[in-house]
Amino acid sequence: GDNTLRIEFDIAPDVAKARADAHPFPIPFTKNYQTNGLKGIHMNFIRKAACHAGWDWGICIMPNGVYGRMLGYEPTEMLGMRVSQFTHPEDLAQELDFLAAIARGERDTYQMEKRYISRDGREFWVELSVGCQRDPEGRPLHLIGVVSDITERKRDQAALRLMGEVFRQAGEAILVTDHDNRIVMVNQAF
């Protein structure tokens, strides 16, 4: 059969400006963008994925398979996605505050526990550590992040809290000993 190929060309600075205007917080300009005639245009929003790896000011520019498996996406599907698309709504404001503080030069790193929402709607917990790479003048260039799935740890912590509450509230006396039969804990009813 016949195939039809359609090629559309967009004006790169216009596309970058539209994407920057839609971004939830301001992004500082790097020296390169100020000196190449594109002042005020954030070309990071249309950068080629092969240039850098990771998240750059909230835009996925080169996801790896591990991140995609956590979220249920193929790496190619994640290109151009924003972290806000899979961050739990209740956790987004805190992260945007951290990112804005980095953009203003008030901090270079942050750590947080937050929830992601996978493609199939499953919520899971991650620990996120983010650092900012700056140019020689101190302007932010890139964000480098490490994400660890801590869902099991959060489940274990919740179970321990519940067991502790049962221990405290039990109407019967409870005595806990160590392996040498030394008393290490008693509840209020003891």
Disulfide bonds with the S-S distance in Angstrom:
none
